[in-house]
């Protein structure tokens, strides 16, 4: 399954959610237009089924593409232009990190932790599943590059004494990226290396394996 196919499935899954939102509009109307509003639609599910993860990816993608709300409605207290600029950098970094988390979670749904000999009759299905997982992990890598760029911007010297307390968690994320304790490139590449070893085991299977 290609990345484009995954995105189409994400769009279809989210479309169901949107229909539900419209159907219940009279009870609790919610019109999303800005980044902060779409971010509020992102949430963790008790049981994270693939469609739940795809729904979250959909809302996060909408948040990344939308405009920022007026600083009055920001998720942090904004009192000047410098705080506003750092807030936007941190927000974009955080959104990209959430996208990474969701794509890693989505990939894990198709990943195979081991290639057991008795899985040989379903070799092709397992290889296709691994291909889908690989696409998700590779998508996560692209968002890591963006997250790192935004973290670098938020860490510029002119922001050194600017602290946005209401989004302290975002500040911590940026700091962890700068010092290297948060490195999704290392994590994702480790998953990709493991996946490729599992794929090689499946590809080596033949009609004598089982």
C-alpha positions in Angstrom: 0.0 0.0 0.0 1.5 3.3 -1.1 1.6 6.5 0.9 -1.1 7.9 -1.5 -3.3 4.9 -0.8 -2.9 5.5 3.0 -3.8 9.1 2.6 -6.9 8.2 0.6 -7.9 5.8 3.4 -7.3 8.6 5.9 -9.6 10.9 3.9 -12.4 8.3 3.7 -12.1 7.5 7.5 -12.3 11.2 8.3 -15.2 11.8 6.0 -17.3 9.5 8.2 -16.4 11.6 11.2 -17.2 14.9 9.4 -20.7 13.5 8.5 -21.3 12.7 12.2 -20.2 16.2 13.1 -22.7 17.7 10.7 -25.4 15.3 11.8 -25.0 16.5 15.4 -24.5 20.2 14.6 -27.7 21.3 16.2 -26.8 19.6 19.4 -23.2 21.0 19.6 -22.1 23.1 16.6 -18.4 23.4 16.1 -16.9 25.1 13.0 -13.2 24.6 12.6 -11.3 27.2 10.6 -8.0 27.8 12.4 -5.0 25.6 13.4 -5.9 25.7 17.1 -9.5 24.6 16.4 -8.4 21.6 14.3 -5.8 20.7 16.9 -8.6 20.4 19.5 -10.3 17.8 17.3 -7.2 15.6 17.6 -7.6 13.2 20.5 -6.3 9.9 21.9 -8.7 7.0 21.7 -9.0 4.3 24.4 -8.4 1.6 21.8 -6.5 3.0 18.8 -7.9 1.3 15.7 -6.4 2.2 12.3 -9.4 4.3 11.4 -9.0 6.2 14.7 -5.4 7.0 13.9 -6.3 8.0 10.3 -8.9 10.4 11.7 -6.2 12.0 13.9 -3.8 12.3 11.0 -6.6 14.0 9.0 -7.2 16.6 11.7 -3.5 17.2 12.2 -3.0 17.7 8.5 -5.8 20.2 8.5 -4.2 22.0 11.4 -0.9 22.2 9.6 -2.5 23.8 6.5 -4.9 26.2 8.2 -4.1 29.7 9.4 -3.4 30.6 13.0 -6.2 32.1 15.0 -5.8 35.6 16.4 -3.3 35.7 19.2 -6.2 36.4 21.6 -7.3 32.8 20.9 -3.8 31.2 21.0 -3.2 28.2 23.2 -0.6 30.3 25.1 -0.7 33.8 26.6 0.6 36.1 23.9 1.6 39.6 24.9 4.0 40.8 22.2 5.1 40.0 18.7 8.2 38.0 19.8 6.1 35.7 21.9 3.7 35.3 18.9 6.5 34.3 16.6 7.9 31.7 19.0 4.5 30.4 19.7 3.9 29.8 15.9 7.3 28.0 15.6 6.5 25.8 18.6 3.0 25.0 17.4 4.3 23.8 14.0 7.0 21.7 15.7 4.5 20.1 18.0 2.0 19.4 15.2 4.8 17.6 13.2 5.8 15.6 16.2 2.2 14.5 16.6 2.1 13.5 13.0 5.2 11.3 13.6 3.5 9.6 16.6 0.4 8.9 14.6 2.2 7.5 11.6 4.4 5.3 13.8 1.2 4.1 15.5 -0.5 3.5 12.2 2.6 1.6 10.8 2.6 -0.6 13.9 -0.8 -1.9 12.9 0.6 -3.5 9.8 4.1 -4.3 11.1 5.2 -7.8 11.8 7.5 -8.2 14.8 8.7 -11.7 13.6 8.6 -13.9 10.6 7.5 -17.3 12.0 7.9 -20.4 9.8 4.2 -21.2 10.1 3.4 -17.8 8.5 4.8 -19.1 5.2 1.3 -19.9 3.6 0.5 -16.1 4.0 3.9 -14.9 2.7 2.5 -12.5 0.1 0.0 -11.0 2.5 2.7 -10.5 5.1 5.0 -8.8 2.6 2.2 -6.5 1.5 1.5 -5.6 5.2 5.2 -4.8 5.7 5.1 -2.6 2.7 2.3 -0.6 4.2 4.1 -0.3 7.5 7.2 0.8 5.7 5.3 3.6 3.9 4.0 4.8 7.3 7.4 4.9 8.8 8.9 6.7 5.8 6.1 9.3 6.1 7.0 9.8 9.7 10.6 10.6 8.7 9.4 13.5 6.5 7.6 15.1 9.4 10.6 14.7 11.6 12.7 16.9 9.3 10.0 19.6 9.5 9.7 19.2 13.3 13.5 19.6 13.6 13.5 22.8 11.4 10.7 24.4 13.5 12.5 23.4 16.7 15.6 25.1 15.5 13.7 28.3 14.7 12.0 28.2 18.2 15.5 27.8 19.7 17.0 30.9 18.2 19.0 33.2 20.5 16.4 36.0 20.4 13.9 33.6 22.0 16.3 32.6 24.7 14.4 34.4 27.5 10.9 33.9 26.1 9.0 31.2 27.9 5.4 30.3 27.1 4.2 28.7 30.3 0.9 27.4 29.0 2.7 25.3 26.4 5.6 24.3 28.5 5.4 20.8 27.1 6.2 22.2 23.7 9.1 24.1 25.1 10.4 20.9 26.6 10.0 19.1 23.3 12.1 21.8 21.5 14.8 21.5 24.2 14.9 17.7 23.9 15.3 18.0 20.2 18.1 20.5 20.5 20.0 18.4 23.0 19.4 15.1 21.0 17.4 13.2 23.6 14.4 13.3 21.3 15.5 12.0 17.9 12.7 10.4 15.9 15.1 9.8 13.0 17.0 7.3 15.1 13.8 5.7 16.3 12.3 5.4 12.8 15.4 4.2 11.1 15.7 1.5 13.8 12.2 0.4 13.0 12.9 0.4 9.3 16.1 -1.7 9.7 14.2 -4.2 11.8 11.3 -4.3 9.3 13.7 -5.0 6.4 15.2 -7.9 8.2 11.8 -9.4 8.8 11.0 -8.8 5.1 14.1 -10.7 4.1 13.0 -13.7 6.2 9.6 -13.7 4.5 11.1 -13.4 1.0 13.4 -16.4 1.8 10.4 -18.6 2.5 9.3 -21.2 -0.1 7.0 -24.2 -0.3 9.4 -26.2 1.9 9.3 -23.8 4.8 6.0 -25.1 6.0 
